[in-house]
Amino acid sequence: MSDLPPRDSRGRFTSRGGLAAAATASVVAVGGVSVSAGGGSAVSLDSAASQALKGKSSSKKSAQKGRHSETWQRLGWRQLKKTAKRELNCGPHSFGEVQRFFLRHPCVDLDRMLVTVDDGAGNTIAVSVAWVKMPRAGEASDLKRLVDKDGTGNVVLFGEAPPGSRFTGKNYDSRLAKKLVVIAESAPASGRPSDATLETAVDVAAEFPAP
């Protein structure tokens, strides 16, 4: 991955462009949403952003059940297209230190998905998810620890060629479930979705079970 700010224990960045600036700026514009941080100032959210915030918890529950269209609908979004592919070998579909890891510890299965969603505010978002199944839980834990570090490479996400050309690691999340590592990234497909919107997309997508 590219040189980016450090991530926290869940693999998220601890400082993201507009999100970091929000801590010090008095007014932050987020994807058409105006947030005033001054004392006693009102916080104004448009209906699309407000619905996404309210629907995030229920959206994750739908994602955990594998209900893809319903997941995005609970955010007030709409799924436009979904493509998935399965591989049996992770080595050819990875790069950097992560690829070298797979040469020593081959995966059992690799599923990748690319979905495009409309956020209801005039933007479309590309969300790519990879499910990597390892032979042992310890290997899965080691893999997650590696991919969560900057500069170590990654699985080549579906819809990305060459690696890093679209999904740069800026909007990233990962999840560990025993022998399974889930990696999710998002990127603008059209328009100018906010960092908060892109982060919501990966937070939710990482909850999907493997196909």
N, C-alpha and C positions, 0 to 999 in steps of 0.2 A: 504494500500500500504506500501511498505518498506520505510525505512528512506532514503530519497533522497533530493537533493537540493531544495530550494524553487522555486515555479512556479510564473510566472508573471500573469497579469490580465487575460490573455487568457488561463491560465492553463498550459503554457509551462514552462519548467525548465529554470531558469536563468543561470545555469551553468551546462554543460553536458561534462563529461570527455574530449574527444578529441576536442570538440568545444570550451570549456573554455581555454584549453591549446593553442588553435590557436592564442589567443590574445597576448601571450607572446613568443611563440616559433618562431624561425626565419624560419623554414621550417616545414610544416605539411603534413603528408601523409594521404590522405582521399580516402580509397577504390580504390587504384591504381592511385589516382590523386595526383600529387605533386604540392603544392602551396608554393611559396617562398615569404616571407614577407620582405626581405631585400630591401633597397632602390635601385630602378632602376632595380630590378630583374624581370625576366619574370614569368608570371603565366601560367603554363602548365596544360591543362585539356584534358583528353582523350575524345574520341568522345561520349561515353555513358554518362559520367557525364555532358558534355557540352550540349547534347541534353535534358537531364532531366532539367537542369537549364533554358534553353530557352523555354521548353514546359510546365513549371509549371503553368503559368497563364492560358493558353488555356486548360490545363488538368483540372484545377479547374472548368472552365466553362462547360466542358463536364461532370464532376462529378455532378454539380448542375442540369444537365438535366437527370441524371440517366443513362448515357451511359458508362457502366462499362468498357468494353473492350477498347473502344475509349479513355477513361480517361488514362489508363496505356500506350496505344500506343503513346499518345502525349508526354510522358516522355521518349519514346524509350524503354519501358518495355513491357512485355507480360503477360497477365493473364493466369495462369495455371489451377487454380481450384477455384470454388466459392461454398460455402455452406451457406444456411440461415435457420433460424428457428424462429418461432413466439411463444411468451408466453403471457398469460393474467395476470400473477401475477409476480411482480418483487421481492417480499420478498424471495422466495426460491432460486432465482437466483442472490443473492447479498450477501455481507458480511460486517462486521464491523458496523460503525456508519451509513453507507448508508443503510444497511439492517434494522436497527432500525428506520431510517427515513421512509422507505417504510411501516413499520408496523403502523406508525401514519398517513402516507399519501400514500395510495395505488396508484400505477400507473394504467393507463388505458390500456396500451399496451406496450409490449417489443419485439422489433425485433433485432435479432443478426445475424451477418454475419462474416464468415471467408473466406478470399481470399488469395491465394498464387500467387505471381508475380515473374517473372524473370526480374532482373534489367539490363540485357544485358551486364553485366560485370562478369558473372560467379557466381552470387549469387542469392539466392531466399529469399524472404521476406514474412513472415506471417503478414497479416493485419487483425485485428479484429475490427469490428464496432458494437456499440449498439445504438439503437434509443429508448429512453424512453419517452413515452407520458404521461403527467400528466394531471389531471382534470383541473387545473388552471395555468395560466402563472406564478403567484407568486410562486407556489410550484415548478415549473420547474426551476425558477431562484434560489430558495433555494437549490434545488438538485445540480445544477451546481456548486454553491458556495461550497457545501460540498465535491463533488467528486474531485474538483480542489485542495483541501487541502491534504497534505501528511498525511498518517496514519489514514485516515478516512474510508478506505474500498472502495468498488466499486461495480458495476455490475459485475457478473461473465461473462467474455467475452467468446464468443464462441470459442472452441478449447483450453480452459484453464481448467485444472483439476490437482491438487487443485488450488484455486485462488493464483495468484502470481508465479506459477511455470514456466510460459512461458512469460506472459506479466507483467512486473515488474513495470510499470509506468515510466520507463526511457524515452521512446519515446512515447509521449502522446499528444493528443490535444482534445479539446471539443468545442462544439458550442451550442448556445442557439437560438432557433427559436420559440418564443411565448411559447406554451405548450410543446415543444419538446426539449429534451436534447440529443445531439449526442456525444458519447464518442468513441474515436479511439486510438488504440495502435498498435505498430508494434514491431516485433522481428525477428532476423535472423532465417531462416528455414534451410539454408545451405550456406556454404561459409562464407565470412566476410564482409557483407555490411557495409559501413561507417555510422557514426552517422548522417551525412548530408543526406544520402540516406534514412535512417530510418525515419528521421524527415520529409523529403519530402513526404514519404508514408502516414504519419498520417495527415499532412497538407491537402493533397488532399482528402484522404478518409473521413475526417470529413465533407466534402462538399456534400457527397452523400445524396439524400433524402431517407426517410424511404421506404422500399420495399412496 
